[in-house]
Amino acid sequence: MPQNPSKNVAVIGAGPAGLVSARELQREGHNVVVFERENQVGGTWIYNPATDSDPMGVDPNRKVIHSSLYSSLRVNLPREIMGFRDYPFVAAKKPNRDPRRYPGHKEVLDYLNDFAAEFGLIRQVRFGTEVGYVGMSENGKWKVSSRKRENDHVVFVDEEYDAVVICNGLYTEPRIADIPGIEVWPGKQIHSHSYRTPEPFRDQVIVVIGGATSASDISRETAEVAKEVHISSRSALSGTPKKLRGYENLWLHSMIEAVGADGGVNFQDGSKVYADIILHCTGYKYNFPFLETNGIVTVDDNRVGPLYKHIFPPAFAPSLSFVGLPWKLVPFPRCELQSKWIAGVLSGRISLPSKEDMIADIETFYSSMDASCIPKWYTHNMDFQLDYEDWLATECGSPPPEKWRKQMFFIAREKLKTQPEIYRDQWDDNDLIIQAHQDFAKYITDLAQVQKLST
């Protein structure tokens, strides 16, 4: 594959995936424009106390708020493994920063702003600019149509790019649980996308659907003010409801069987409660309303495809790519490796397999999922599959993730499951922290305004 190091590339989104993509593309010699509809970088890490006009997030005409953060949110992985590989996420010596190992969401946003400033990325971003259309032109380039409000009118711009990297995130379009009888149930419903603080739930009986971190955090937080909180989770064992240790008003149930016009919520374990609110902590849908590929790239039951290694659609590779689709991995380093690969492929430094071989790889992957009875909407679930990052590193010619990162990840995930109340403030992997700081020392001297680490 001949090298052509300079491509004009459009990056959609200035969250973590978009920022690191812009950096890696620039490092490879490409010209980059980043389109960002908000007025600052950070993507999903920008907190907004406002919520969608529809608390379930299903009304297509609703006023959309792109933040899904709740006020008290703290990260669920230690900061040592969260940061980009050569820009460690260490506690900064700056006013009003959060030095905790599991900091709050503002600290992550501050880190991303530091990252963008350190690598001169801000000048590549067009703020307040929303992409309305991305599609292939007859000349093989990508048409990108965007709009930006200036004073009292909207300016529309059509441009062409050699390649487009889609980094628009996952946390805007709510996924809703299918509940038999919900059309006659008289209570209120809300998706966690619109949850900010527990106060609106005071003295209410709440059913929280979900078993991930947001469900755990929100159920425990609302239990401090609610009359009762009942968690409905796939992971709950059969049998009678279980009162969670340390709480007098928090129970774990199996999945909801049905709800009724009397306000009742019936669980598969045979129990029933009369609830005021059902809170859906049920995740999000991939959504690319601006992308037009004539049906070649689709989202089917939350499977974005067909994609080679969750990144390249064979029909358009390498000029169209996605960063940040896999979930249940450490997101920032994963996005970093994905964008390194994309940048190298676009310049010709790294070769992709043939279109036919990529299609065959995808078909093998889908068949293996079917054989293992894994649902389609788990296509991009990479829970504990750290070999994906090893594979990406090999393709990029980069060293694989350090052993301490993998060990720290598994320890953190296990403590999250077994000690959800305390894992953010109590840990016993100090030996791994020392190893992390020893590795960070080779980068810290080149970074501005961060805490010195002793080795």
C-alpha positions in Angstrom: 0.0 0.0 0.0 1.7 3.2 -1.1 2.1 5.9 1.5 0.2 9.2 1.1 0.6 10.7 4.5 -1.6 13.8 4.1 -5.4 13.3 4.0 -8.1 15.8 4.8 -10.1 14.2 7.5 -13.4 15.2 9.3 -13.8 14.0 12.8 -17.3 14.0 14.2 -17.3 14.9 17.9 -14.8 16.5 20.3 -15.2 14.0 23.2 -12.4 11.7 24.3 -12.6 9.6 21.1 -12.6 12.7 18.9 -9.8 14.4 20.7 -7.5 11.5 20.6 -8.4 10.7 17.0 -7.5 14.3 16.1 -4.2 14.0 17.8 -3.2 10.7 16.2 -4.3 11.9 12.8 -2.2 15.0 13.1 0.7 12.9 14.3 0.5 10.9 11.2 0.5 14.0 9.0 -3.2 14.4 8.2 -5.2 17.6 8.1 -8.0 17.5 10.6 -11.2 19.3 11.2 -13.2 18.3 14.3 -17.0 19.1 14.3 -18.5 19.7 17.8 -22.1 20.8 18.4 -21.3 22.0 21.9 -19.2 25.0 22.8 -16.5 23.1 24.6 -14.6 19.8 24.3 -15.4 16.8 26.5 -18.4 15.1 25.0 -20.3 13.0 27.5 -18.1 14.4 30.3 -19.7 17.8 30.1 -22.2 18.0 33.0 -25.5 19.8 32.3 -28.1 20.0 35.1 -30.9 20.4 32.5 -32.6 17.3 31.1 -34.5 16.2 28.0 -38.0 17.6 27.7 -39.1 13.9 27.6 -37.6 12.2 30.6 -37.7 8.9 28.7 -35.8 10.3 25.8 -38.1 8.7 23.2 -40.1 11.6 21.8 -38.4 12.5 18.4 -39.4 16.1 18.8 -38.0 16.5 22.3 -35.5 19.1 23.4 -32.4 16.9 23.6 -29.7 17.4 26.3 -26.6 15.5 25.3 -25.3 15.1 28.9 -26.1 11.8 30.7 -24.0 12.6 33.8 -25.6 12.7 37.3 -24.3 15.3 39.7 -22.6 12.8 42.1 -21.0 10.6 39.4 -17.5 9.4 40.1 -15.5 7.2 37.7 -15.8 3.4 38.2 -12.1 2.7 37.2 -9.0 3.9 38.9 -7.4 7.0 37.2 -4.1 5.2 36.6 -5.7 3.0 33.8 -8.2 5.7 32.6 -5.8 8.1 30.9 -4.2 8.0 27.5 -1.0 6.0 27.4 1.4 8.9 27.0 -0.6 11.5 28.9 -1.2 10.0 32.4 -4.3 10.9 34.3 -2.6 12.1 37.4 -3.7 14.6 40.0 -2.9 18.0 38.8 -1.4 20.8 40.9 -4.2 23.3 40.0 -6.9 25.0 42.0 -10.2 23.2 42.4 -9.0 19.9 41.1 -10.1 16.5 42.4 -7.1 14.4 43.6 -9.0 11.3 44.4 -8.1 8.0 42.8 -11.7 7.6 41.6 -12.5 11.3 40.9 -15.8 13.0 40.0 -16.8 13.8 36.5 -15.5 17.4 36.6 -11.9 16.1 37.0 -12.2 14.0 33.9 -13.5 17.0 31.9 -10.5 19.0 33.3 -8.2 16.3 32.2 -9.6 16.3 28.7 -9.2 20.1 28.5 -5.6 19.7 29.6 -5.1 17.1 27.0 -6.6 19.3 24.2 -4.5 22.2 25.3 -1.3 20.2 25.6 -1.5 18.9 22.0 -2.9 22.1 20.4 -6.2 20.5 19.5 -8.5 23.4 20.2 -7.7 25.2 17.0 -8.8 22.1 15.0 -12.3 22.2 16.6 -15.3 24.0 15.1 -17.5 24.6 18.2 -21.2 25.0 18.0 -21.3 23.2 14.7 -23.6 20.3 14.1 -23.2 17.8 11.3 -26.4 17.1 9.5 -25.2 14.9 6.7 -22.2 12.6 5.9 -22.4 10.7 2.6 -20.2 9.5 -0.3 -19.9 11.8 -3.3 -19.6 10.5 -6.9 -15.9 11.5 -6.9 -15.2 9.1 -4.0 -14.8 11.8 -1.4 -17.1 12.3 1.6 -19.6 15.2 1.6 -20.0 16.7 5.1 -22.9 19.2 5.6 -22.9 21.2 8.8 -24.7 24.1 10.3 -23.8 26.7 12.9 -25.9 29.5 14.4 -24.3 32.9 14.0 -26.1 35.8 15.5 -29.7 35.5 14.5 -29.3 33.1 11.6 -28.0 29.6 10.7 -25.1 29.2 8.4 -25.0 26.0 6.4 -21.7 24.7 5.0 -21.0 21.8 2.5 -17.5 20.5 2.3 -15.6 17.4 1.0 -13.1 15.3 2.9 -10.9 12.3 2.0 -12.0 10.5 5.1 -14.5 10.7 8.0 -13.9 9.4 11.5 -17.1 9.1 13.6 -16.7 9.8 17.3 -20.1 11.0 18.3 -20.5 8.9 21.5 -23.0 6.6 22.9 -24.8 8.3 25.7 -27.6 10.3 24.1 -30.2 7.9 22.7 -31.7 5.9 25.6 -32.5 2.2 25.4 -35.8 1.4 27.1 -36.8 -1.8 28.7 -39.8 -3.6 27.2 -42.3 -4.1 30.0 -45.6 -6.0 29.5 -48.5 -3.9 30.6 -46.6 -0.6 30.7 -49.3 1.1 28.5 -51.8 1.0 31.4 -49.4 1.4 34.3 -50.2 4.8 36.0 -46.8 5.7 37.4 -44.0 7.8 36.0 -41.0 6.6 34.0 -37.6 8.1 33.6 -34.4 7.0 31.9 -31.1 7.4 33.7 -30.1 9.8 30.9 -32.4 12.3 32.7 -31.3 11.5 36.2 -29.3 14.3 38.0 -30.0 14.3 41.7 -32.1 12.1 44.1 -34.3 14.9 45.5 -37.2 14.5 43.0 -37.5 10.9 44.3 -38.1 11.8 48.0 -40.7 9.6 49.7 -41.4 7.7 46.5 -41.4 4.0 45.8 -38.9 3.4 43.0 -38.2 0.4 40.7 -34.7 0.7 39.2 -34.1 -1.5 36.1 -30.5 -2.5 35.4 -27.4 -4.1 36.8 -24.6 -1.9 35.7 -22.8 0.8 37.6 -25.3 3.6 37.0 -28.1 1.4 38.4 -26.0 0.6 41.5 -25.0 4.2 42.1 -28.5 5.7 41.5 -30.4 3.0 43.5 -28.1 3.6 46.5 -28.3 7.4 46.2 -32.1 7.5 45.9 -32.4 5.1 48.8 -31.2 7.9 51.0 -34.4 9.9 50.3 -36.9 7.5 48.8 -39.5 5.4 50.8 -38.4 2.2 49.0 -36.1 1.3 46.1 -36.4 -2.0 44.3 -33.7 -3.1 41.8 -34.7 -5.3 39.0 -31.6 -7.0 37.5 -30.9 -9.9 35.2 -28.1 -10.9 37.6 -30.4 -11.5 40.5 -30.8 -15.1 41.5 -34.2 -16.7 41.6 -36.1 -16.8 44.8 -37.5 -14.2 47.2 -36.3 -10.6 47.0 -33.1 -9.8 48.8 -32.7 -6.8 51.1 -29.3 -5.3 50.4 -26.9 -5.2 53.4 -26.7 -1.9 55.1 -30.1 -0.6 53.9 -33.6 -0.9 55.3 -35.3 0.2 52.1 -33.3 -1.3 49.3 -34.2 -4.7 47.7 -32.8 -6.7 44.8 -35.3 -8.6 42.6 -35.3 -10.6 39.5 -36.6 -9.2 36.2 -40.0 -7.5 35.9 -42.7 -9.9 34.7 -45.4 -7.3 34.1 -47.0 -4.2 35.4 -50.6 -3.4 35.9 -53.2 -0.6 36.0 -53.3 -0.8 39.8 -49.7 0.5 39.9 -48.3 -2.9 40.7 -45.0 -4.2 39.5 -44.8 -8.0 39.4 -41.4 -9.6 39.4 -40.4 -13.0 38.1 -39.5 -14.0 41.6 -43.2 -13.8 42.5 -43.0 -10.6 44.5 -45.0 -7.5 43.8 -44.6 -3.8 44.8 -46.7 -0.8 44.2 -44.4 1.8 42.7 -44.5 5.5 41.9 -41.6 5.6 39.4 -39.8 3.1 37.1 -36.2 4.3 36.5 -34.6 2.7 33.4 -30.9 2.3 33.8 -30.9 0.3 30.7 -28.1 1.8 28.5 -28.1 3.5 25.2 -28.5 3.0 21.4 -25.9 3.7 18.8 -27.3 6.5 16.7 -25.8 8.2 13.6 -28.7 10.3 12.2 -26.3 12.2 9.9 -24.8 9.2 8.2 -26.1 8.1 4.8 -24.6 4.9 3.2 -27.6 3.7 1.2 -28.2 0.9 3.7 -24.6 -0.4 3.6 -23.8 0.5 7.3 -26.8 -0.1 9.6 -27.6 -0.2 13.3 -29.6 -3.4 13.9 -30.5 -4.2 17.5 -27.5 -2.0 18.5 -25.1 -3.9 16.2 -23.3 -1.3 14.1 -22.3 -3.2 11.0 -20.8 -4.7 9.1 -17.6 -3.4 10.7 -14.1 -5.0 10.7 -12.8 -5.0 14.2 -15.6 -2.6 15.3 -14.0 0.1 13.2 -14.0 -0.1 9.4 -17.0 -0.9 7.1 -15.3 -3.0 4.4 -17.3 -1.3 1.6 -15.8 2.1 2.6 -12.5 1.2 4.2 -10.4 3.0 5.1 -12.1 6.3 4.3 -14.9 5.8 6.8 -14.3 4.6 10.4 -15.8 4.6 13.9 -13.9 5.1 17.2 -15.3 4.2 20.6 -18.0 1.6 19.8 -16.8 -1.2 22.0 -18.0 -1.0 25.6 -16.9 -2.6 28.9 -13.3 -1.9 28.2 -11.2 1.0 29.5 -12.4 3.6 27.0 -9.6 6.2 26.7 -6.7 3.8 25.9 -8.9 1.8 23.6 -9.9 4.9 21.6 -6.2 5.9 21.5 -5.2 2.5 19.9 -8.2 2.6 17.5 -7.3 6.0 16.3 -3.6 5.2 15.9 -4.6 2.3 13.7 -7.0 4.5 11.6 -4.3 7.2 11.2 -1.7 4.7 10.1 -4.0 3.0 7.6 -5.1 6.3 6.1 -1.5 7.2 5.5 -0.6 3.9 4.0 1.8 3.0 6.7 -0.4 0.1 7.8 -2.2 -2.2 5.4 -5.8 -3.5 5.8 -6.8 -7.0 4.6 -8.7 -7.2 1.4 -12.4 -6.3 1.4 -13.2 -10.0 1.0 -11.0 -11.0 3.9 -12.5 -8.3 6.1 -16.1 -9.5 5.3 -15.1 -13.1 6.0 -13.7 -12.1 9.4 -16.9 -10.2 10.2 -19.0 -13.2 9.2 -16.9 -15.5 11.4 -17.3 -13.2 14.3 -21.1 -13.0 13.9 -21.3 -16.8 13.5 -19.4 -17.3 16.7 -21.8 -15.1 18.5 -24.7 -17.0 17.2 -23.1 -20.3 18.2 -22.6 -19.1 21.7 -26.2 -17.7 21.9 -24.9 -14.2 22.5 -27.6 -11.6 21.6 -27.0 -9.3 18.7 -27.0 -6.2 20.9 -23.9 -7.5 22.7 -21.9 -7.2 19.5 -19.7 -4.4 20.8 -19.6 -5.7 24.4 -15.9 -6.3 25.0 -16.2 -7.2 28.7 -12.8 -8.4 29.9 -11.6 -9.0 26.3 -8.2 -7.3 26.7 -6.8 -9.3 23.8 -8.6 -6.7 21.5 -6.3 -4.0 22.7 -3.3 -6.3 22.4 -4.3 -7.0 18.8 -4.7 -3.3 18.0 -1.3 -2.5 19.5 0.3 -5.1 17.3 -1.3 -3.7 14.2 -0.2 -0.2 15.2 3.4 -1.3 16.0 2.9 -0.1 19.5 3.8 -1.9 22.7 0.9 -3.8 24.2 -0.8 -2.5 27.4 1.4 -3.0 30.4 0.7 -5.9 32.7 -0.1 -3.7 35.6 -2.9 -2.1 33.6 -4.5 -5.5 33.0 -4.1 -6.6 36.6 -5.5 -3.3 37.9 -8.5 -3.5 35.5 -9.5 -7.0 36.7 -9.0 -6.1 40.4 -11.1 -2.9 40.0 -13.9 -4.7 38.1 -14.1 -7.4 40.8 -14.2 -4.9 43.6 -16.9 -2.9 41.8 -19.1 -6.0 41.8 -18.3 -7.3 45.3 -17.9 -4.0 47.2 -20.0 -1.4 45.4 -20.3 0.9 48.4 -16.6 1.3 49.2 -14.5 0.3 46.2 -13.8 3.9 45.1 -12.2 4.8 48.5 -10.7 1.6 49.7 -8.3 -0.6 47.7 -5.3 -3.0 48.2 -3.4 -2.8 45.0 -0.8 -0.3 46.0 2.0 -2.4 44.4 0.3 -1.8 41.1 0.0 1.9 41.7 3.8 2.1 42.3 4.4 0.3 39.0 2.0 2.7 37.2 3.9 5.7 38.7 7.2 4.3 37.6 5.9 4.0 34.0 4.3 7.5 34.2 7.7 9.1 35.2 9.0 8.9 31.6 6.1 11.1 30.4 5.5 13.5 33.3 8.5 15.7 32.5 7.0 16.5 29.1 3.6 17.4 30.5 2.6 20.8 31.8 1.1 21.5 35.3 0.9 18.0 36.6 1.9 16.5 39.9 5.4 15.1 40.1 5.5 11.4 40.9 8.2 9.8 42.9 9.5 6.5 41.4 
